Amino acid sequence: MTKEYRAVPSDEVFAKLPAARRAKIKERAAELIAEELGLQELRKSKQITQEEIAARLGGRQVYISRLEKRARPASKPKALRRSKRAEPTVK
């Protein structure tokens, strides 16, 4: 006799939390987002140009610019594959 389980949407779980806890979670999420180093800042801190990144990834500079501006982010699987290819060459 097996018990059936269902996936519970995160919104449903979040809604059941006390208001104070939800506020604290939202506050911490905002802090983490504010601390995040943007792609452009990271690239500039390594003194790498968009053209160099594009060459390492086998893409074009315009796509790197779009990624930095978050105008059209790459899909997660593609971004992961590309980041793994570039990882050994970034110092």
C-alpha positions in Angstrom: 0.0 0.0 0.0 1.7 3.1 -1.2 0.7 6.6 -0.4 0.3 9.1 -3.3 2.1 12.4 -3.0 1.5 15.5 -5.0 3.7 18.4 -5.7 2.9 21.5 -3.7 3.3 24.8 -5.4 5.7 27.1 -3.5 3.1 29.9 -3.6 0.7 27.6 -1.6 3.4 26.9 1.0 4.4 30.5 1.2 0.7 31.6 1.7 0.4 29.3 4.7 3.3 31.0 6.5 2.7 33.7 9.1 2.8 37.2 7.8 5.9 38.1 9.8 7.8 35.1 8.4 6.7 36.0 4.8 7.9 39.5 5.3 11.3 38.3 6.7 11.7 36.0 3.7 10.9 38.7 1.2 13.3 41.1 3.0 16.2 38.5 2.9 15.5 37.8 -0.8 15.8 41.5 -1.6 19.1 41.6 0.3 20.5 38.7 -1.6 19.4 40.1 -4.9 21.0 43.5 -4.1 24.3 41.7 -3.2 24.4 39.8 -6.4 27.2 40.9 -8.6 25.9 41.6 -12.1 27.5 39.9 -15.1 28.9 43.2 -16.4 30.5 44.0 -13.1 32.0 40.5 -12.8 33.4 40.7 -16.4 34.9 44.2 -15.7 36.4 43.1 -12.4 38.3 40.4 -14.4 39.3 43.0 -17.0 37.7 40.9 -19.8 35.9 42.5 -22.8 32.6 41.3 -24.2 34.4 40.3 -27.4 36.8 38.0 -25.4 33.9 36.4 -23.6 32.1 35.9 -26.9 35.1 34.3 -28.5 35.6 31.9 -25.5 31.9 30.9 -25.7 31.8 30.6 -29.4 29.2 33.3 -29.7 28.9 37.0 -30.7 29.5 40.1 -28.7 25.9 41.3 -29.1 24.6 38.3 -27.2 27.0 39.0 -24.3 25.7 42.5 -24.2 22.1 41.3 -24.1 23.0 38.9 -21.3 24.6 41.7 -19.3 21.5 43.9 -19.8 19.2 40.9 -19.1 17.4 41.9 -22.2 17.2 38.3 -23.5 18.9 35.8 -21.1 20.0 32.5 -22.5 18.1 29.4 -21.4 19.6 27.8 -18.2 20.8 24.6 -19.9 22.6 26.5 -22.7 24.0 29.0 -20.2 25.3 26.1 -18.0 27.0 24.4 -21.0 28.6 27.6 -22.1 29.8 28.5 -18.6 31.4 25.1 -18.2 33.2 25.5 -21.5 34.5 29.0 -20.5 35.4 28.1 -16.9 38.9 26.7 -17.4 40.0 29.7 -19.5 38.7 32.5 -17.1 41.4 33.4 -14.6 
